Amino acid sequence: MRSGVHCKRSAWVAGGVAAVLLGSAAPLRAQAQLRFGDSTRANYSELHEGLVEGKPAADTLVAILRSTSPSQLWRRARQALADQRPWIDAIEALTRLAELRDPASADTARAWRAGIEAGTLKAPPGVDVSDLVPALHAVTLEQQRATRGDAALLGDLLARVPAGNYDLGDAWISGRLGAGASDSLSARFLAEPNRQLRIRYLTLLSFSTDPKLIPLFKRIYISPDSVGIPPQLAIRASDGLLWIGTRASLKALLDARAAARARGIYNDPKLNHAELDFLANDSTYVLARTGRWLVDWIGRLKD
C-alpha cells in the first residue's frame, strides 16, 4: 500500500463524515475488501501493494481466504496481536471469519471489542488495536444476517446513514446484502439533495458487487457533475467498478476513463497527486490494488 498499510476507504465512519468520505489517506481502520484467485473476477486487495500470484503475501492470503476453520483463523489473529505475525494477518483472518458466520465467533468478536473499548486488549507497538473494531463488527453483523435477515440489516443501516452512525464493518456488510440493497442505495443516492449524504450513499455503493451498478458507476466517473459529486470523489465510482471486478465492469472503467479524458473533467491541477494527473493516478491505483493493468485483466477475464 502507499505509505505503509492503508485502506482505500481510509477510516471508519463514526458520528460524521470521516476521511473515507473525503477521499484522503489515513492509517488502516478497516474491514478489508479482499479477493484473490477468482477466475471470473480481478484480484483485489486493500492491504497489499501489487499482490502477485506465487509470492508469500499472496500465498498467505489464499490460505486465509480458503480456511474453513474458525479456530485457526482466531489463532492467526491472536498471533498478530502478540506480534508473532504481520498485523495484516489479523484483518485478513477477521474478514474470513465474518464470511464463515460462525456463531461462536460472534461471541468472541464481541468480547474482543469490549476488551478494546476497556483498554485491556493490546496491539503490538506501532499499530492501533482499534484498527480491528470494524472487522470485529463485521463478524457480529454477518451472524445477525443469519438470524435477522438481509432486509432487517439494510433497514437498520439506512436509518443510521443520515447521522453518520455507521462504520466500515457496516459498509462491508452493505455490499454483501441482498434484499435490493444496491437498488435502495442507488435510489437514495440519485434522489438525495444533500451532497454530504450523496457522498455517503456513493461510498456504500462502492462496496457492492452488483453488476447492475456498472452503468451508474460509469456515468458518475464520466460526469460527476451530473450527479452533484465533486470530481475528486468520482474515485468512489472507480472503486465500485474495480470491486465488481468482472470483465464488463473493468471495460466500463477503461471506457469511462477515455470519455472523462475527452471531456476534460479532471484537468484541474488541484486533482493531481504525486506528479500524476487524476486519471493517471487512478490507473496506477488499479495496478496497486489488483497487481495488473486494466487492459491485462480485460484480456484475461471472460464475460
Backbone hydrogen bonds, N-H to C=O, Kabsch-Sander energy under -0.5 kcal/mol:
donor,donor_aa,acceptor,acceptor_aa,energy
4,G,1,M,-1.0
6,H,4,G,-0.7
7,C,26,A,-0.6
10,S,7,C,-1.0
11,A,9,R,-2.3
15,G,164,G,-1.6
16,G,164,G,-1.0
18,A,16,G,-0.8
21,L,18,A,-1.7
22,L,18,A,-0.7
22,L,19,A,-0.6
23,G,19,A,-1.4
24,S,19,A,-1.2
28,L,5,V,-1.1
32,A,30,A,-0.7
34,L,32,A,-0.6
35,R,44,Y,-3.1
39,S,37,G,-0.7
41,R,38,D,-1.2
42,A,245,G,-2.4
44,Y,35,R,-3.3
45,S,289,R,-1.5
46,E,33,Q,-1.4
50,G,48,H,-0.7
50,G,288,A,-3.4
51,L,288,A,-0.5
55,K,52,V,-1.7
59,D,55,K,-2.6
60,T,56,P,-2.5
61,L,57,A,-2.2
62,V,58,A,-2.7
63,A,59,D,-2.2
64,I,60,T,-2.1
65,L,61,L,-2.9
66,R,62,V,-1.7
67,S,63,A,-0.6
67,S,64,I,-0.9
73,L,69,S,-2.0
74,W,70,P,-2.8
75,R,71,S,-1.9
76,R,72,Q,-2.0
77,A,73,L,-2.2
78,R,74,W,-2.7
79,Q,75,R,-2.5
80,A,76,R,-2.1
81,L,77,A,-2.1
82,A,78,R,-1.8
83,D,80,A,-1.4
84,Q,79,Q,-3.4
85,R,79,Q,-0.8
89,D,86,P,-1.3
90,A,86,P,-0.5
90,A,87,W,-1.2
91,I,87,W,-1.0
92,E,88,I,-2.5
93,A,89,D,-2.6
94,L,90,A,-2.3
95,T,91,I,-2.1
96,R,92,E,-2.1
97,L,93,A,-2.3
98,A,94,L,-2.1
99,E,95,T,-1.6
100,L,96,R,-1.6
101,R,97,L,-0.9
101,R,98,A,-0.8
102,D,97,L,-0.7
105,S,102,D,-0.6
106,A,102,D,-1.3
107,D,103,P,-1.2
108,T,104,A,-2.1
109,A,105,S,-2.9
110,R,106,A,-2.1
111,A,107,D,-2.0
112,W,108,T,-2.6
113,R,109,A,-2.5
114,A,110,R,-2.3
115,G,111,A,-2.0
116,I,112,W,-2.3
117,E,113,R,-2.5
118,A,114,A,-2.0
119,G,115,G,-0.8
119,G,116,I,-0.6
120,T,115,G,-2.0
121,L,115,G,-1.6
122,K,120,T,-0.6
127,V,124,P,-1.6
129,V,127,V,-0.6
131,D,128,D,-2.3
132,L,129,V,-1.8
133,V,130,S,-1.4
136,L,132,L,-2.8
137,H,133,V,-2.5
138,A,134,P,-2.2
139,V,135,A,-1.7
140,T,136,L,-1.7
141,L,137,H,-2.5
142,E,138,A,-2.5
143,Q,139,V,-1.3
144,Q,140,T,-1.8
145,R,141,L,-2.1
146,A,142,E,-1.3
147,T,143,Q,-1.1
148,R,144,Q,-4.0
149,G,144,Q,-0.9
149,G,145,R,-1.0
153,L,149,G,-1.5
154,L,150,D,-2.7
155,G,151,A,-2.4
156,D,152,A,-2.1
157,L,153,L,-2.4
158,L,154,L,-2.8
159,A,155,G,-1.6
160,R,156,D,-0.8
160,R,157,L,-1.1
161,V,157,L,-1.3
164,G,160,R,-0.6
164,G,161,V,-1.6
165,N,160,R,-1.9
166,Y,164,G,-1.6
171,A,167,D,-2.1
172,W,168,L,-2.4
173,I,169,G,-2.1
174,S,170,D,-2.5
175,G,171,A,-1.3
176,R,173,I,-1.9
177,L,173,I,-0.9
177,L,174,S,-0.5
181,A,178,G,-1.6
184,S,180,G,-2.7
185,L,181,A,-2.7
186,S,182,S,-2.4
187,A,183,D,-2.3
188,R,184,S,-2.1
189,F,185,L,-2.5
190,L,186,S,-2.4
191,A,187,A,-1.7
192,E,188,R,-1.8
195,R,193,P,-0.5
198,R,194,N,-2.2
199,I,195,R,-2.3
200,R,196,Q,-1.6
201,Y,197,L,-2.6
202,L,198,R,-2.4
203,T,199,I,-2.5
204,L,200,R,-2.2
205,L,201,Y,-2.4
206,S,202,L,-1.7
207,F,204,L,-1.7
208,S,205,L,-2.1
209,T,175,G,-0.8
213,L,210,D,-2.0
214,I,211,P,-1.6
217,F,213,L,-2.8
218,K,214,I,-2.5
219,R,215,P,-2.3
220,I,216,L,-2.6
221,Y,217,F,-2.3
222,I,218,K,-2.2
223,S,219,R,-3.0
226,S,223,S,-1.5
227,V,224,P,-1.1
228,G,225,D,-1.0
229,I,224,P,-2.7
233,L,230,P,-1.6
234,A,231,P,-1.6
235,I,232,Q,-0.8
236,R,233,L,-1.7
237,A,234,A,-1.1
238,S,234,A,-1.4
239,D,235,I,-2.6
240,G,236,R,-2.2
241,L,237,A,-2.3
242,L,238,S,-2.4
243,W,239,D,-2.6
244,I,240,G,-2.2
245,G,241,L,-1.9
247,R,302,K,-0.5
250,L,246,T,-2.4
251,K,247,R,-2.4
252,A,248,A,-2.0
253,L,249,S,-1.8
254,L,250,L,-2.2
255,D,251,K,-2.7
256,A,252,A,-2.6
257,R,253,L,-2.3
258,A,254,L,-1.8
259,A,255,D,-2.4
260,A,256,A,-2.8
261,R,257,R,-2.1
262,A,258,A,-1.9
263,R,259,A,-1.9
264,G,260,A,-1.6
265,I,260,A,-1.2
267,N,264,G,-1.5
271,L,268,D,-2.3
272,N,269,P,-1.7
273,H,276,L,-2.9
276,L,273,H,-1.9
278,F,266,Y,-0.6
281,N,277,D,-2.7
282,D,278,F,-2.2
283,S,279,L,-1.7
284,T,280,A,-1.9
285,Y,281,N,-1.9
286,V,282,D,-1.5
287,L,283,S,-1.4
288,A,284,T,-2.4
289,R,285,Y,-2.4
290,T,286,V,-2.5
291,G,287,L,-2.2
297,W,293,W,-2.1
298,I,294,L,-2.8
299,G,295,V,-1.6
300,R,296,D,-1.3
301,L,297,W,-2.8
